[in-house]
Amino acid sequence: MVQHQEVQFVHSVKTLNDAQKLVGVITWLRPYLGLTTAQLSPLFDLLKGDSDLKLPHTLTPEACQVLKEVQRAVPACQVYCIDPSIDVAVFITTPDLHPTGFIGQWSDKWSSSLHVLEWVFLPHQPQKTATALFELIAHLIIKCRQWCLQLMGADPAKIVLLVQREDFDWSFANSISVQSALEKFSGQITYHLPSHKLLQVAKFTEISLRPRTSQEPVQGPTIFTDGSRRTGKAIVTWRDGSEWQVLEGHEDGSAQLVELRAAVMAFQKFSQEPFNVVMDSAYVADMAQQLGHSVLKEVSNAALFHLLKTLWCAIQALIHP
């Protein structure tokens, strides 16, 4: 076992380049600290915006607090060597919808039964605007398996996934990315983490790995949405008995934004019952199908991101698919 010596981080950040250097040092230490992507998010946020290296930058109060957490974590960190007599396992968790993994060994004979060899993370932001959670988990499994090959020249003996088994079984049957991640894996797959203080950050996923929308018509009203870029009107209409009902909203900007506003209105209005929705925009229809089981990337267009996030929340709140 190896313990880090006390480390002092430079708090003087005056330019973007200073911020990059600070985040770079912490990223280098991160595989041994176990701090999640969500915990470090205020530091990553320092790198957003203009790419001019001399651009004035200062630490935000949130970033200063994270820096204190990192500084406390470094001396408390323990790094273990591999015990060749104990199986190596990969543990996959999804704290705050950021898939996080670590490579470790477990033995009840040890005073600390869990030895974390290294933490493994994905990039702070996914590449796509909406990425299915099971795709991110698949990428993380691949990364962990590759790292095991570098550490010990072999696959892990076990992969522990903190997800519902029926969700992962569906993902494996329907996703090429998950199938590829587990190609030629001959070890054991389990779905429950052991009890340990280091694993308190882990919890079951807050969203399903399976889509929350149905590919087939459901028993319920049919809702029509539309939007006009010229007027900014977002319209939701449906038949109630012999009469047509209309819900009207407004959104400035592109036709895409207006169509998204109409979709948000529909999903919020009918959150308590199953319904069918017919929309004019292929982009919005595709996003609505993806957001039920996807992680949303923050995009530079603030109005677009606000609508996508609102739609994501509305879909997560649905009682029925």
C-alpha positions as CSV (number, residue, x, y, z in Angstrom):
1,M,0.0,0.0,0.0
2,V,1.3,3.5,-0.9
3,Q,0.0,6.8,0.5
4,H,0.4,10.2,-1.1
5,Q,2.3,12.9,0.7
6,E,0.5,16.2,1.5
7,V,0.0,18.2,-1.7
8,Q,-0.7,21.9,-2.0
9,F,-2.5,23.2,-5.1
10,V,-1.9,26.7,-6.5
11,H,-5.0,28.8,-5.9
12,S,-3.7,31.7,-8.1
13,V,-5.6,31.3,-11.3
14,K,-5.4,34.4,-13.5
15,T,-5.7,33.1,-17.1
16,L,-7.3,30.2,-19.0
17,N,-3.9,28.6,-19.2
18,D,-3.6,28.7,-15.4
19,A,-6.9,26.9,-15.2
20,Q,-5.9,24.3,-17.7
21,K,-2.7,23.5,-15.8
22,L,-4.6,23.2,-12.5
23,V,-7.3,20.9,-14.0
24,G,-4.5,18.9,-15.7
25,V,-2.8,18.2,-12.5
26,I,-6.0,17.1,-10.8
27,T,-6.9,14.9,-13.8
28,W,-3.6,13.2,-13.5
29,L,-4.3,12.4,-9.9
30,R,-7.9,11.6,-10.4
31,P,-7.6,7.8,-11.1
32,Y,-6.4,7.4,-7.5
33,L,-8.8,9.8,-5.8
34,G,-12.2,8.5,-6.8
35,L,-13.8,11.9,-7.0
36,T,-16.8,11.7,-9.4
37,T,-17.3,13.8,-12.5
38,A,-20.2,15.5,-10.8
39,Q,-18.0,16.5,-7.9
40,L,-15.3,18.0,-10.1
41,S,-17.8,19.6,-12.5
42,P,-17.1,23.2,-11.2
43,L,-13.5,22.8,-12.1
44,F,-14.3,21.5,-15.6
45,D,-16.6,24.5,-16.1
46,L,-13.6,26.8,-15.8
47,L,-12.4,25.6,-19.2
48,K,-15.7,26.5,-21.0
49,G,-15.9,29.4,-23.4
50,D,-13.3,31.3,-25.4
51,S,-10.1,29.3,-26.2
52,D,-7.7,32.2,-25.8
53,L,-5.1,31.0,-23.4
54,K,-4.4,34.5,-22.0
55,L,-8.1,35.2,-21.3
56,P,-8.5,36.4,-17.7
57,H,-9.9,33.7,-15.4
58,T,-10.6,33.4,-11.7
59,L,-11.6,30.5,-9.5
60,T,-15.4,30.5,-8.8
61,P,-16.5,29.9,-5.2
62,E,-17.7,26.5,-6.3
63,A,-14.3,25.7,-7.8
64,C,-12.5,26.8,-4.7
65,Q,-14.7,24.4,-2.6
66,V,-13.9,21.5,-5.0
67,L,-10.2,22.3,-4.8
68,K,-10.4,22.0,-1.0
69,E,-12.1,18.6,-1.4
70,V,-9.4,17.5,-3.7
71,Q,-6.7,18.7,-1.3
72,R,-8.3,16.7,1.5
73,A,-8.7,13.6,-0.7
74,V,-5.0,13.4,-1.7
75,P,-3.4,12.6,1.7
76,A,-6.3,10.3,2.5
77,C,-5.9,8.3,-0.7
78,Q,-4.4,4.8,-0.5
79,V,-3.0,3.1,-3.6
80,Y,-2.7,-0.7,-3.5
81,C,-0.6,-3.2,-5.4
82,I,-2.3,-6.2,-7.1
83,D,-2.5,-9.3,-5.0
84,P,-2.0,-12.1,-7.5
85,S,-3.8,-14.6,-5.3
86,I,-7.1,-12.5,-5.4
87,D,-9.4,-12.1,-8.4
88,V,-9.5,-8.6,-10.0
89,A,-13.0,-7.2,-10.6
90,V,-14.4,-4.2,-12.4
91,F,-17.1,-2.2,-10.6
92,I,-19.4,0.1,-12.7
93,T,-21.6,2.7,-10.9
94,T,-23.6,5.6,-12.2
95,P,-23.5,8.4,-9.6
96,D,-25.4,11.5,-10.8
97,L,-25.8,9.8,-14.2
98,H,-22.0,9.9,-14.8
99,P,-20.9,6.3,-15.3
100,T,-17.9,5.7,-13.1
101,G,-15.8,2.6,-12.8
102,F,-13.0,1.2,-10.8
103,I,-10.7,-1.8,-10.9
104,G,-10.3,-3.5,-7.5
105,Q,-9.9,-6.6,-5.4
106,W,-12.1,-7.8,-2.5
107,S,-11.1,-10.1,0.4
108,D,-12.7,-10.5,3.7
109,K,-9.3,-11.3,5.1
110,W,-8.0,-7.8,4.7
111,S,-8.6,-5.1,7.3
112,S,-10.0,-3.0,4.5
113,S,-11.8,-5.6,2.5
114,L,-11.8,-3.5,-0.7
115,H,-8.6,-2.5,-2.4
116,V,-9.2,0.0,-5.2
117,L,-6.4,-0.3,-7.8
118,E,-7.5,2.5,-10.0
119,W,-10.6,4.6,-10.8
120,V,-11.8,4.9,-14.4
121,F,-13.8,7.8,-15.8
122,L,-15.4,8.8,-19.1
123,P,-15.0,12.4,-20.5
124,H,-16.8,15.1,-18.6
125,Q,-19.3,15.7,-21.5
126,P,-20.6,13.0,-23.9
127,Q,-19.9,13.5,-27.6
128,K,-23.6,13.5,-28.7
129,T,-26.4,15.8,-27.4
130,A,-28.3,12.8,-26.1
131,T,-26.4,9.6,-25.4
132,A,-28.1,6.4,-24.2
133,L,-27.0,5.6,-20.7
134,F,-26.3,2.0,-21.7
135,E,-23.9,3.3,-24.4
136,L,-21.9,5.2,-21.9
137,I,-21.8,2.1,-19.6
138,A,-20.6,0.1,-22.6
139,H,-17.8,2.6,-23.3
140,L,-16.8,2.4,-19.7
141,I,-16.7,-1.4,-19.7
142,I,-14.4,-1.3,-22.7
143,K,-12.1,1.2,-21.1
144,C,-11.9,-0.8,-17.9
145,R,-11.2,-4.1,-19.7
146,Q,-8.5,-2.4,-21.8
147,W,-6.9,-1.0,-18.6
148,C,-7.0,-4.4,-16.9
149,L,-5.1,-5.8,-19.9
150,Q,-2.4,-3.1,-19.4
151,L,-2.3,-3.7,-15.6
152,M,-2.1,-7.5,-15.6
153,G,-2.4,-8.8,-19.1
154,A,-5.8,-10.4,-18.6
155,D,-9.6,-9.6,-18.4
156,P,-11.1,-9.1,-15.0
157,A,-12.6,-12.1,-13.3
158,K,-15.9,-10.3,-12.6
159,I,-17.8,-7.2,-13.7
160,V,-20.2,-5.7,-11.1
161,L,-22.9,-3.5,-12.6
162,L,-25.1,-1.4,-10.3
163,V,-28.1,-1.5,-12.6
164,Q,-31.3,-3.4,-12.6
165,R,-30.6,-6.8,-14.2
166,E,-33.7,-6.8,-16.4
167,D,-32.6,-3.4,-17.8
168,F,-29.2,-4.6,-18.6
169,D,-30.5,-7.8,-20.2
170,W,-32.7,-5.6,-22.4
171,S,-29.7,-3.4,-23.3
172,F,-27.5,-6.5,-24.1
173,A,-30.2,-7.9,-26.4
174,N,-30.8,-4.6,-28.2
175,S,-27.5,-2.7,-28.3
176,I,-24.5,-3.5,-30.4
177,S,-22.4,-1.3,-28.2
178,V,-23.1,-3.4,-25.1
179,Q,-22.6,-6.6,-27.0
180,S,-19.2,-5.3,-28.3
181,A,-18.2,-4.2,-24.8
182,L,-18.7,-7.8,-23.5
183,E,-17.3,-9.6,-26.6
184,K,-15.2,-12.6,-25.6
185,F,-15.7,-11.8,-21.8
186,S,-15.8,-15.2,-20.0
187,G,-16.0,-13.9,-16.5
188,Q,-18.9,-13.4,-14.1
189,I,-21.4,-10.5,-14.3
190,T,-23.2,-9.5,-11.1
191,Y,-25.6,-6.7,-10.3
192,H,-25.0,-5.8,-6.6
193,L,-22.1,-3.9,-5.0
194,P,-20.7,-5.2,-1.7
195,S,-21.2,-3.0,1.3
196,H,-18.2,-0.7,1.9
197,K,-17.8,3.0,2.9
198,L,-16.0,3.8,-0.4
199,L,-19.1,2.7,-2.3
200,Q,-21.5,5.0,-0.6
201,V,-21.4,7.3,-3.6
202,A,-22.8,4.6,-5.7
203,K,-26.5,4.1,-6.2
204,F,-29.0,2.6,-8.7
205,T,-29.5,4.6,-11.8
206,E,-32.2,7.3,-11.6
207,I,-33.3,6.6,-15.2
208,S,-34.0,3.4,-17.0
209,L,-31.6,1.8,-19.5
210,R,-34.7,1.0,-21.6
211,P,-36.7,3.6,-23.6
212,R,-39.7,5.2,-21.8
213,T,-41.6,5.6,-25.0
214,S,-43.4,2.9,-26.9
215,Q,-42.7,2.1,-30.6
216,E,-46.4,0.9,-30.9
217,P,-49.6,2.9,-30.4
218,V,-50.9,2.9,-26.9
219,Q,-54.5,3.1,-25.5
220,G,-55.0,6.8,-25.0
221,P,-55.6,10.1,-26.7
222,T,-53.6,11.1,-29.8
223,I,-51.9,14.5,-29.4
224,F,-50.8,16.6,-32.3
225,T,-48.0,19.2,-31.9
226,D,-46.8,21.9,-34.3
227,G,-44.9,25.1,-34.2
228,S,-44.4,28.2,-36.4
229,R,-41.1,30.0,-36.6
230,R,-42.8,33.1,-38.2
231,T,-45.2,33.6,-35.3
232,G,-43.4,31.7,-32.5
233,K,-46.6,29.9,-31.7
234,A,-46.3,26.4,-30.3
235,I,-49.6,24.4,-30.5
236,V,-50.8,21.2,-28.9
237,T,-54.2,19.9,-29.9
238,W,-56.2,16.8,-29.2
239,R,-59.8,15.6,-29.5
240,D,-61.8,15.4,-26.2
241,G,-65.1,13.7,-27.0
242,S,-66.7,15.6,-29.9
243,E,-64.6,18.8,-29.3
244,W,-61.0,19.7,-30.2
245,Q,-58.9,21.1,-27.4
246,V,-56.0,23.5,-28.0
247,L,-53.0,24.4,-25.8
248,E,-51.0,27.4,-27.0
249,G,-47.5,28.6,-26.1
250,H,-44.8,30.8,-27.5
251,E,-41.1,30.5,-28.1
252,D,-38.8,32.9,-29.9
253,G,-36.1,31.5,-32.2
254,S,-35.8,28.8,-34.8
255,A,-38.6,26.4,-35.9
256,Q,-36.7,23.7,-34.0
257,L,-37.1,25.6,-30.7
258,V,-40.8,26.3,-31.3
259,E,-41.4,22.6,-32.1
260,L,-39.5,21.6,-28.9
261,R,-41.7,24.0,-26.9
262,A,-44.8,22.3,-28.3
263,A,-43.4,18.9,-27.4
264,V,-42.6,20.0,-23.8
265,M,-46.2,21.3,-23.4
266,A,-47.6,18.0,-24.6
267,F,-45.5,15.8,-22.3
268,Q,-46.2,18.0,-19.3
269,K,-49.9,18.2,-20.0
270,F,-50.3,14.4,-20.3
271,S,-47.8,13.2,-17.8
272,Q,-50.4,11.2,-15.8
273,E,-51.8,9.1,-18.6
274,P,-50.6,7.1,-21.7
275,F,-50.9,9.0,-24.9
276,N,-49.8,9.0,-28.6
277,V,-48.1,12.1,-30.0
278,V,-47.8,13.1,-33.6
279,M,-45.3,15.8,-34.4
280,D,-44.1,17.6,-37.5
281,S,-40.3,17.6,-36.7
282,A,-38.2,14.5,-37.2
283,Y,-35.5,16.0,-34.9
284,V,-37.9,16.6,-32.0
285,A,-39.5,13.1,-32.5
286,D,-36.0,11.5,-32.4
287,M,-35.0,13.5,-29.3
288,A,-38.2,12.6,-27.5
289,Q,-37.5,8.9,-28.1
290,Q,-33.9,9.1,-26.9
291,L,-34.3,11.3,-23.8
292,G,-36.2,8.7,-21.8
293,H,-33.0,6.6,-21.4
294,S,-30.2,9.1,-22.2
295,V,-27.8,11.5,-20.6
296,L,-28.0,15.0,-21.9
297,K,-25.0,17.0,-23.0
298,E,-24.9,20.7,-22.2
299,V,-24.9,22.6,-25.5
300,S,-23.7,26.2,-26.1
301,N,-27.2,27.3,-27.3
302,A,-28.7,28.2,-23.9
303,A,-32.3,28.3,-25.2
304,L,-32.0,24.9,-26.9
305,F,-30.4,23.3,-23.8
306,H,-33.1,24.7,-21.5
307,L,-35.8,23.2,-23.7
308,L,-34.0,19.9,-24.1
309,K,-33.5,19.7,-20.3
310,T,-37.2,20.6,-19.6
311,L,-38.3,17.9,-22.1
312,W,-35.9,15.4,-20.5
313,C,-37.4,16.1,-17.1
314,A,-41.0,15.9,-18.4
315,I,-40.3,12.5,-20.0
316,Q,-38.6,11.2,-16.8
317,A,-41.8,12.3,-14.9
318,L,-44.1,10.2,-17.1
319,I,-46.3,7.7,-15.2
320,H,-46.9,5.7,-18.3
321,P,-44.8,5.1,-21.4
